[in-house]
């Protein structure tokens, strides 16, 4: 009784422990991908209607092999619908998608769905059978998500965080080349979230592709190599994370004479936007148009010595809000 | 496929309860009738002479007695099949099965195989019970009249695949169970009775009534023939039974194959 109570109130050992090199599970050692093609998933013109509501509109995506591809968007933007279609749970109204042939996939879509009357281990046994795997690696799977001590507990007694951990563990059984995770940090505490982040990095280190849907932007920014930002079923922006973030270069500069510096910058042939900040100037160029060193040189030539020069990158959150607002 | 379904069912308590209640109820009822007759016969010589003429528990009539009696218990395996399908939808584990590697066709086929398995187990229990009853009535073993088992198998198939189709179409356990019970008890009679005003004799072709006609009670058979001279013959019943099976499986697959999960 106490055992169950402690699990419901707080999972004492709720750490997801990445197990580098665990046989039968995922390992840190690079696993050669079966496809060397540029993209592991290609989505073309995908649309999904629910009556008159358009959940997805002409979505085109390319998920590069070996990437951690984040699908971002506010609630109702179509993230889960998109994943549901490419995982063949939902039917597309139009368009098509194609996975690289012969790939094994592991996926968590929305909520963890297991047989409530079976234990965690028995549920994973079913997953292993469905993937055509024996029972090797089940213990590692349970251990790596911190559920080895609770493998004999019925799934119905698991807390939300434990259920989520079991689902993440299940996606990794049988060493899939592609792991699809829909909001994997749901129900997890901060330590669990950090563990998931590390686990995703380890997956990439192991040569796997991760397709990740989340609205936790800071998490995505920490782990993703590529992102697609969705709003109302449309892709607003997609590509390598840096490209998506860098639609412009914002340089923060300061000198002893801000007015003279402002006048000099406004004469710059690239015609940047110059705005007053707090004790400094913000100079905005088109992305990639100006290097900080070049700007420093220009200012020196114009008789202004810079006491402060910083290239300010946008956070994913600010870029996301800019695109979706 | 069956191994995976077995892993799902082996710890599912309602499965074991229903799988136990079915033969237990059947055994209990038939042994109760049999023992009651025997007891009365031992107390009264007049009854004893009459009982001697009763052949319901001897070959070949025992096959008909047991299969016909078992036909009253079809709802038990049907409930099991409904639960087996609807639980997957309600707990969304069918989606997880697909995410974990099965195709829609494999999941569907697994459920069809479970339905077939439950049907075969029902037939096995009935065959075993008939053999035991005949043995207790000193009847020498005989396969004469054992073709009743085939008709019983067909009857089970219609009931069980009707339940399977209901599960795939409705997807909600309680709702589909309620529909099944209401339909089998009264709705079919009302609907086909109403349709018979427009289409003569259509009531004979209602799926569950048609299944029941595959195993008429022999004592009643001649009377039934007189009351319902237009009732279809066995060949027609067989053809419609096959048609219904195809319809139930086809509808289930169509619904599962063509919808969001």
HADDOCK unambig.tbl for C-alpha pairs under 7 A between the chains (distance, minus, plus):
assign (segid A and resid 87 and name CA) (segid B and resid 99 and name CA) 6.74 0.50 0.50
assign (segid A and resid 89 and name CA) (segid B and resid 95 and name CA) 6.70 0.50 0.50
assign (segid A and resid 89 and name CA) (segid B and resid 260 and name CA) 6.25 0.50 0.50
assign (segid A and resid 89 and name CA) (segid B and resid 261 and name CA) 5.44 0.50 0.50
assign (segid A and resid 90 and name CA) (segid B and resid 260 and name CA) 4.49 0.50 0.50
assign (segid A and resid 90 and name CA) (segid B and resid 261 and name CA) 6.02 0.50 0.50
assign (segid A and resid 91 and name CA) (segid B and resid 259 and name CA) 6.96 0.50 0.50
assign (segid A and resid 91 and name CA) (segid B and resid 260 and name CA) 5.79 0.50 0.50
assign (segid A and resid 106 and name CA) (segid B and resid 99 and name CA) 7.00 0.50 0.50
assign (segid A and resid 106 and name CA) (segid B and resid 100 and name CA) 6.42 0.50 0.50
assign (segid A and resid 107 and name CA) (segid B and resid 99 and name CA) 5.90 0.50 0.50
assign (segid A and resid 113 and name CA) (segid B and resid 91 and name CA) 6.50 0.50 0.50
assign (segid A and resid 113 and name CA) (segid B and resid 92 and name CA) 5.89 0.50 0.50
assign (segid A and resid 113 and name CA) (segid B and resid 93 and name CA) 5.25 0.50 0.50
assign (segid A and resid 113 and name CA) (segid B and resid 96 and name CA) 6.15 0.50 0.50
assign (segid A and resid 114 and name CA) (segid B and resid 93 and name CA) 5.72 0.50 0.50
assign (segid A and resid 115 and name CA) (segid B and resid 93 and name CA) 6.86 0.50 0.50
assign (segid A and resid 117 and name CA) (segid B and resid 12 and name CA) 6.81 0.50 0.50
assign (segid A and resid 118 and name CA) (segid B and resid 11 and name CA) 6.87 0.50 0.50
assign (segid A and resid 126 and name CA) (segid B and resid 4 and name CA) 6.26 0.50 0.50
assign (segid A and resid 126 and name CA) (segid B and resid 7 and name CA) 6.75 0.50 0.50
assign (segid A and resid 127 and name CA) (segid B and resid 100 and name CA) 6.10 0.50 0.50
assign (segid A and resid 129 and name CA) (segid B and resid 4 and name CA) 6.68 0.50 0.50
assign (segid A and resid 130 and name CA) (segid B and resid 100 and name CA) 5.97 0.50 0.50
assign (segid A and resid 130 and name CA) (segid B and resid 101 and name CA) 5.59 0.50 0.50
assign (segid A and resid 130 and name CA) (segid B and resid 102 and name CA) 6.39 0.50 0.50
assign (segid A and resid 131 and name CA) (segid B and resid 100 and name CA) 6.12 0.50 0.50
assign (segid A and resid 131 and name CA) (segid B and resid 101 and name CA) 5.37 0.50 0.50
